[in-house]
Amino acid sequence: MRIALVFSLLTALTQIGGVSYLAGRWLAHRGEITRRSTRLAVFLLLYASATIAASFTAPFFGRVPLSCFGDGSLQIQSPLYCALNRNFVTTEAKRAAEALSVAIDLEFPGTITLVLDANFPFLDGFPLLPHLSHDDGRKLDIAFYYRDEKGTPLNRAVRSPIGYFAFEEPAPGTQLPCAERDDLLTLRWNMGFLQGFFPAWMLDEARTGAALRWLALEGPEFGVERIFIEPHLAQRLGVVHPNVRFQGCRAARHDDHIHFQVTE
């Protein structure tokens, strides 16, 4: 039971971690390794090797990795996304993200655009929890841009350690699409207990609005076909476009990041 639980958890979190875990147990059994520290080391070595191998084999499945060590205008927000193999996209999605980051850097020199969750390296339809989509390489989340308490633009900085769950709350009186709903099966968590732990930085409306506008107006040239953000933020940022949509009341809140997807 424990083996099945660990296998399922590692597979859900990393896609390839479960297989690495079973392989590590088999090697430890064959080698009569009993020390837990050694068994853990074997697993970590196998997992690291599989993660590196995924970067070379994912293109055969139509996906490429976003660089974990890039120093340009597009960077991954946390090494955690690379360690969990959540940094893979189609070539078209990577091209769109790179073009977006270049455009924002040109308009606001020195700005780095941060990537959050992308997709796993293999198999269309394999879920990237807790997302309802992100299962075919075509989806990618982009972090918001922020200013500090004095209004100074921040670079490569997000309010949450992983870029998620630090929500931009709607203004009082704003009409909310899910206000009257109380779904039991939903990922629309408010995370109220966390909000006080995040720094009181302000949303950089100029840069975040520019990114949303670029995705809506210029993005289709790069295959961008759908963008998710909370309606109150789209209104606040002044971006109205058929491609800018509400993700629905059962999906996670999207007032902590921008989600976009490209065509097949």
Secondary structure, 3 states (H helix, E strand, C coil): CHHHHHHHHHHHHHCCHHHHHHHHHHHHHHCCCCCHHHHHHHHHHHHHHHHHHHHHHHHHHCCEECCCCCCCCEEECCHHHHHCCCCEECHHHHHHHHHHHHHHHHHCCCCCEEECCCECCCCCCCCCCCCCCCCCCCEEEEECCEECCCCCECCCCCCCCCCCCCCCCCCCCCCCCCCCCCCCCCCCCCCCCCHHHCCCCEECHHHHHHHHHHHHHCHHHHCEEEEECCHHHHHHHCCCCCCEECCCCCCCCCCCEEEEEECC
